[in-house]
């Protein structure tokens, strides 16, 4: 279980902005992705996202900062097929379309 070669961690930062009709929306996201290979066929994946949003849109009254997370596993059935199960939660984040996640656990 404590084999370092089975554990992988990556971080990333994304910055997005949009402007139009005198309105702007800017979002910064810091993400941490981790995976642990339990066996040659089974791998566990997680993602944690710290999200900060800034805008001047009068119709958007949601939170300005939040956290999103996801976790899941993938099981390799054969060299050419696998099954993936993933759960994501962005309910406490300023992402407007939470059902269309821009993130994927690697």
Secondary structure, 3 states (H helix, E strand, C coil): CCCHHHEEEEEEEEEEEEEECCEEEEEEEEEEEEEEECCCCEEEEEEEEEEEEEECCCCCCCCCEEEEEEEEEEEEEECCEEEEEEEEEEEECCCCCCCCCCCCCC
